[in-house]
């Protein structure tokens, strides 16, 4: 821990509490403080034991009791003895409390939408990813399920594909610059004039951060070609590669291709397993020098059909 890190956390806390108006007497121009609003939100999810509510919010027992007392006086909630244990109290919202909680939820949605209105789609993805990282690092009770998103390529993505392929394959397999040059040619050809009806490319994101790619391009009028499947190390094991391949197969089927081919190398064992699970079969192989190494080149093929279940997912 450094003094700079401490200062950065404090600065962000001040920035965010000011941005959402947490220091105002009434949160979101409502009659309720931030603490009262959080209590209403939790109760709107279902009845709770008072002790469970206090633990969930890490709130002082006396402070919580005063909030609940106000809610009871205002006809928003009621405390009752637990049927399972008479020593415990349960708190539930009344109709007026549910109306108040719903109103706060709408106001919060409106505020969040206003904050994001001027933020680009790319920056929104970065923001969501950064917030997920904060939750994961600073105290989520367990690992969060990563959010995996597939989207078409956009501005800046093609350069990222070339860069990440070059860096990762040099690091993992020691491949030289001729591999990155080959990737750059594939990407340049796609950018220069692909037919969007029959060719497409996707970026995979995890919590707003790009972690993978795949391209579907024309090989012949009846045959598509899968190219540039790539998954960052940190995203492996999340099913990203499988989702990318499935999306490529669905597109190729909808585009009217009869089959799809791909070219890979035997050292890429993880990718090969994905291809096999997706129904690809090895067509041919040969050994030849490439990218500064003596490699076994492999050609794989898979038939496509309009009745393929992948086409309807």
RASUL-V144368 format. One record per residue. RES is the residue in one letter. SS is DSSP state (H for helix, E for strand, - for the rest). PHI is phi in radians with two decimals (none if undefined). D_FIRST is the distance of its C-alpha to the first C-alpha in Angstrom with 2 decimals. Layout:
BEGIN
RES;SS;PHI;D_FIRST + RES;SS;PHI;D_FIRST
END
This chain:
BEGIN
X;-;none;0.00 + X;-;-2.09;3.80 + X;H;-1.10;6.96 + X;H;-1.13;8.38 + X;H;-1.15;6.57 + X;H;-1.07;7.50 + X;H;-1.11;10.77 + X;H;-1.15;11.42 + X;H;-1.11;11.34 + X;H;-1.13;13.56 + X;H;-1.11;15.73 + X;H;-1.13;16.37 + X;H;-1.07;17.27 + X;H;-1.12;19.71 + X;H;-1.04;21.11 + X;H;-1.28;21.84 + X;H;-1.12;23.30 + X;H;-1.19;25.53 + X;H;-1.09;26.58 + X;-;-1.62;27.82 + X;-;1.26;29.32 + X;-;-1.16;27.46 + X;-;-1.58;28.13 + X;-;-1.29;31.87 + X;-;-1.06;34.25 + X;-;-2.10;35.40 + X;H;-1.15;33.16 + X;H;0.97;34.86 + X;H;0.99;37.81 + X;-;-1.85;38.60 + X;-;-1.36;39.56 + X;-;-2.01;36.38 + X;-;-1.29;32.94 + X;H;-1.03;29.75 + X;H;-1.12;29.72 + X;H;-1.13;33.43 + X;H;-1.13;33.11 + X;H;-1.14;30.51 + X;H;-1.11;32.88 + X;H;-1.05;35.75 + X;H;-1.06;33.93 + X;H;-1.12;33.19 + X;H;-1.20;36.77 + X;H;-1.19;38.17 + X;-;-1.40;36.87 + X;-;2.56;39.17 + X;-;-1.06;40.14 + X;E;-2.41;37.52 + X;E;-1.16;37.61 + X;H;-1.04;36.24 + X;H;-1.14;33.91 + X;H;-1.17;32.63 + X;H;-1.09;32.12 + X;H;-1.11;30.16 + X;H;-1.17;27.84 + X;H;-1.09;27.45 + X;H;-1.70;26.42 + X;-;0.89;24.56 + X;-;-1.97;26.98 + X;-;-0.99;28.53 + X;H;-1.06;31.95 + X;H;-1.15;33.88 + X;H;-1.13;32.41 + X;H;-1.10;33.18 + X;H;-1.09;36.64 + X;H;-1.17;37.40 + X;H;-1.10;36.46 + X;H;-1.14;38.66 + X;H;-1.09;41.38 + X;H;-1.13;41.42 + X;H;-1.07;41.62 + X;H;-1.15;44.55 + X;H;-1.13;46.28 + X;-;-1.54;45.99 + X;-;1.31;47.34 + X;-;-1.61;44.23 + X;E;-2.63;43.51 + X;E;-2.49;45.03 + X;E;-1.74;43.81 + X;E;-2.39;45.93 + X;E;-1.20;46.17 + X;-;-1.19;44.90 + X;-;-1.18;47.86 + X;-;-1.46;46.01 + X;-;-2.65;44.89 + X;-;-1.11;46.58 + X;-;-1.38;43.74 + X;-;-1.91;41.41 + X;E;-1.90;41.61 + X;E;-1.97;41.29 + X;E;-2.10;40.75 + X;E;-2.37;42.31 + X;E;-1.38;42.84 + X;-;-1.58;46.36 + X;H;-0.97;47.81 + X;H;-1.12;46.71 + X;H;-1.18;43.14 + X;H;-1.17;43.13 + X;H;-1.11;44.54 + X;H;-1.12;41.82 + X;H;-1.15;39.05 + X;H;-1.13;40.69 + X;H;-1.14;40.98 + X;H;-1.10;37.28 + X;H;-1.12;36.49 + X;H;-1.12;38.83 + X;H;-1.11;37.33 + X;H;-1.16;33.80 + X;H;-1.05;35.13 + X;H;-1.11;36.85 + X;H;-1.12;33.79 + X;H;-1.12;31.67 + X;H;-1.10;34.61 + X;H;-1.16;34.88 + X;H;-1.12;31.22 + X;H;-1.59;31.78 + X;-;-1.01;35.28 + X;-;-1.71;34.42 + X;-;-1.73;31.70 + X;-;-1.14;32.99 + X;H;-1.04;33.17 + X;H;-1.11;30.77 + X;H;-1.24;28.15 + X;H;-1.10;28.81 + X;H;-1.14;28.00 + X;H;-1.08;24.72 + X;H;-1.11;23.92 + X;H;-1.08;24.87 + X;H;-1.10;22.80 + X;H;-1.15;19.65 + X;H;-1.16;20.36 + X;H;-1.10;20.94 + X;H;-1.13;17.57 + X;H;-1.08;15.92 + X;H;-1.03;18.23 + X;H;-1.16;17.65 + X;H;-1.35;13.86 + X;H;-1.70;13.52 + X;-;2.45;16.43 + X;-;-1.04;19.79 + X;-;-1.11;21.86 + X;-;-2.72;22.73 + X;-;-1.08;22.53 + X;-;-1.34;24.00 + X;-;-1.28;27.17 + X;-;-1.12;26.60 + X;-;-1.65;28.99 + X;E;-1.75;31.13 + X;E;-2.25;33.29 + X;E;-1.88;36.01 + X;E;-2.55;37.27 + X;E;-1.12;39.59 + X;-;-1.15;38.26 + X;-;-2.33;37.60 + X;-;-0.97;36.90 + X;-;1.54;34.48 + X;H;-1.21;34.58 + X;H;-1.14;37.16 + X;H;-1.11;35.21 + X;H;-1.10;32.15 + X;H;-1.02;34.47 + X;H;-1.12;35.68 + X;H;-1.07;32.31 + X;H;-1.20;30.67 + X;H;-1.05;33.83 + X;H;-1.05;33.92 + X;H;-1.18;30.34 + X;H;-1.21;30.24 + X;H;-1.26;33.71 + X;H;-1.20;33.19 + X;H;-1.25;30.03 + X;H;-1.46;31.54 + X;H;-2.14;35.18 + X;-;1.24;35.41 + X;-;-1.28;37.72 + X;-;-1.51;38.66 + X;H;-1.16;39.00 + X;H;-1.16;42.30 + X;H;-1.20;40.54 + X;H;-1.08;38.45 + X;H;-1.12;41.71 + X;H;-1.13;43.45 + X;H;-1.06;40.81 + X;H;-1.08;41.13 + X;H;-1.17;44.91 + X;H;-1.06;44.70 + X;H;-1.14;42.38 + X;H;-1.12;44.57 + X;H;-1.10;47.70 + X;H;-1.11;46.22 + X;H;-1.19;45.17 + X;H;-1.30;48.52 + X;H;3.06;50.74 + X;-;-1.45;49.95 + X;-;-1.58;52.16 + X;-;-1.10;49.92 + X;-;-1.31;52.59 + X;-;-2.21;52.34 + X;-;-2.45;49.01 + X;E;-2.76;45.47 + X;E;-2.59;41.81 + X;E;-2.35;38.75 + X;E;-1.97;35.00 + X;E;-1.68;32.98 + X;E;-2.13;29.80 + X;E;-2.10;27.24 + X;-;0.91;25.50 + X;-;1.51;26.62 + X;E;-1.91;25.60 + X;E;-1.14;28.48 + X;E;-2.37;28.59 + X;E;-2.96;32.27 + X;E;-2.65;35.73 + X;E;-2.81;39.43 + X;E;-2.20;42.68 + X;E;-2.10;46.19 + X;E;-2.23;48.87 + X;E;-1.35;52.64 + X;-;-1.75;54.11 + X;-;-2.41;57.71 + X;-;-1.05;59.36 + X;-;-1.93;58.99 + X;E;-2.19;55.88 + X;E;-1.62;52.24 + X;E;-2.29;49.56 + X;E;-1.49;45.99 + X;E;-2.42;43.67 + X;E;1.00;40.04 + X;E;-1.18;38.50 + X;E;-2.62;34.83 + X;E;-2.39;31.79 + X;-;-1.06;28.22 + X;H;-0.96;26.86 + X;H;-1.19;24.18 + X;H;-1.81;27.05 + X;-;-1.30;29.49 + X;-;1.61;30.73 + X;-;-1.75;30.68 + X;-;1.44;34.30 + X;H;-1.12;33.59 + X;H;-1.06;36.09 + X;H;-1.10;38.75 + X;H;-1.13;38.45 + X;H;-1.12;38.80 + X;H;-1.12;41.86 + X;H;-1.04;43.41 + X;H;-1.12;43.07 + X;H;-1.10;44.70 + X;H;-1.16;47.55 + X;H;-1.08;48.14 + X;H;-1.12;48.41 + X;H;-1.07;50.71 + X;H;-1.17;52.92 + X;H;-1.12;53.20 + X;-;-1.32;53.95 + X;-;1.65;57.00 + X;-;-1.23;56.16 + X;-;-1.58;57.96 + X;E;-2.64;55.42 + X;E;-2.46;52.10 + X;E;-2.14;51.16 + X;E;-2.67;48.08 + X;E;-2.17;47.43 + X;E;-2.56;44.71 + X;E;-2.33;44.22 + X;-;-1.15;44.34 + X;-;-1.29;40.91 + X;-;-1.55;39.29 + X;H;-1.14;39.69 + X;H;-1.08;37.35 + X;H;-1.12;39.18 + X;H;-1.08;42.51 + X;H;-1.12;41.87 + X;H;-1.11;41.13 + X;H;-1.10;44.36 + X;H;-1.12;46.35 + X;H;-1.10;45.17 + X;-;-1.44;46.17 + X;-;1.73;49.67 + X;-;-1.27;49.73 + X;E;-2.20;52.03 + X;E;-1.19;52.09 + X;E;-1.65;54.96 + X;E;-2.87;54.95 + X;E;-2.66;52.90 + X;E;-2.72;53.37 + X;E;-1.71;51.60 + X;E;-2.82;51.03 + X;E;-1.23;48.65 + X;E;-2.84;45.94 + X;-;0.99;42.64 + X;-;1.48;43.06 + X;E;-2.44;43.79 + X;E;-1.65;46.76 + X;E;-2.09;46.11 + X;E;-1.65;48.05 + X;E;-1.54;48.55 + X;E;-2.22;49.22 + X;E;-2.03;51.05 + X;E;-2.05;50.61 + X;E;-2.50;52.69 + X;E;-2.52;52.84 + X;E;-1.33;55.69 + X;-;-2.04;55.03 + X;-;-2.59;57.09 + X;-;-1.15;57.28 + X;-;-1.58;57.39 + X;-;-1.04;54.08 + X;H;-1.06;51.84 + X;H;-1.10;48.93 + X;H;-1.27;50.88 + X;H;-1.94;50.87 + X;-;-1.25;47.27
END
